[in-house]
Amino acid sequence: MRYAARVEVRLRPGIADPEGATIERALPALGFDDVREVRAGRSFRFEVDADDEDGARRRAEELAHRLLANPVIEDSEVEVHQMAPAGGSR
């Protein structure tokens, strides 16, 4: 079966986030005076072939840990769901 996976990677709490800080400093000039605590991150989406959802999740978590995130300074969150069959029914 084919599964869609999404991995969100963000810096761990306490790790400086210069990109988020730069965005936050620019917000008042754009009229967003009410936005605080901006943290930047990255999002990855991909497909995984696996026998079941647990297998797809394990594979996506392995990919996140080994390649997409630096586990020393970043956390990752994985979401997986089964994809609809291609072509669908008519």
C-alpha positions in Angstrom: 0.0 0.0 0.0 1.0 3.6 -0.5 1.0 6.1 2.3 1.5 9.9 2.3 3.9 11.1 5.0 4.6 14.6 6.3 7.5 15.4 8.5 7.7 18.8 10.4 11.1 19.7 11.6 11.7 22.5 14.1 14.4 23.6 16.5 14.1 22.3 20.0 13.0 24.8 22.8 15.9 26.8 24.0 17.8 26.7 20.7 18.3 30.1 19.1 16.1 30.6 16.0 17.6 33.5 14.0 15.2 33.0 11.1 12.1 33.1 13.4 13.5 36.2 15.2 14.1 38.1 11.9 10.5 37.3 10.8 9.1 38.4 14.2 11.0 41.7 14.0 9.5 42.4 10.6 5.9 41.7 11.6 5.0 45.1 13.2 6.0 46.9 10.0 3.5 44.7 8.1 0.7 45.3 10.6 1.0 42.1 12.6 1.6 43.7 16.0 -0.3 40.9 17.7 2.0 38.0 16.6 4.7 36.7 19.0 7.0 33.7 19.6 7.7 33.0 15.9 9.7 29.8 15.3 10.8 28.8 11.8 10.8 25.2 10.6 10.8 22.9 7.6 8.1 20.7 6.2 8.7 17.6 4.1 6.1 15.5 2.2 6.7 12.2 0.5 5.1 8.8 -0.3 6.0 5.5 1.3 5.3 2.0 0.1 4.6 -0.2 3.2 2.5 -3.2 4.3 0.6 -1.1 6.9 0.4 2.3 8.5 2.8 1.4 11.4 5.5 0.3 8.9 5.1 3.5 6.9 5.4 5.5 10.1 8.5 3.7 11.2 10.1 4.3 7.8 9.2 8.0 7.8 10.5 8.4 11.4 13.8 6.6 10.4 14.1 9.0 7.4 13.4 12.0 9.6 16.0 10.9 12.2 18.7 9.9 9.8 18.4 12.7 7.2 15.8 15.4 7.6 16.4 16.5 11.2 19.5 17.0 13.3 18.3 15.2 16.5 20.8 17.1 18.6 19.1 20.5 18.1 15.8 19.6 16.2 12.6 17.8 16.9 10.5 16.1 14.2 6.9 15.2 14.0 5.6 12.6 11.6 2.1 12.2 10.2 1.1 9.3 8.0 -2.1 8.3 6.2 -3.1 5.9 3.5 -3.5 7.3 0.1 -6.6 6.9 -2.0 -6.1 4.5 -5.0 -5.1 6.2 -8.2 -7.9 6.9 -10.6 -10.6 6.4 -8.1 -14.0 4.9 -8.9 -16.5 6.3 -11.3 
